[in-house]
Amino acid sequence: MIKPTTLGRDDVELLDHDTVFQGYFHMDRYRLRHRKYDGDWSRPITREVLERGHAAAVLPYDPVTDRVLLIEQFRAGA
């Protein structure tokens, strides 16, 4: 089993941020880098985040094995 790793605020470096659209929706563009699970830092990446208020989530469940699928990934808008 892999030991769980927790990423926090100190594991993200915001390099640039600007609002690319402000209307019915709000869209921001972020340029950032984040700490990877091996401890190194990622290359700078750019992500657009659409703010719209409501969200949906999926929890994949396999009733045959009685297990849920959990994925750990970095998400800029989370």
Number of C-alpha atoms within 10 A of each C-alpha: 3 4 5 7 8 8 13 9 7 8 13 17 14 13 12 10 14 11 12 12 12 10 6 8 10 14 17 16 16 19 16 18 18 23 17 15 14 6 9 9 14 13 10 12 13 14 14 16 17 14 14 10 7 5 6 4 5 6 8 10 12 10 8 6 7 7 10 11 9 9 6 8 9 13 9 17 11 5
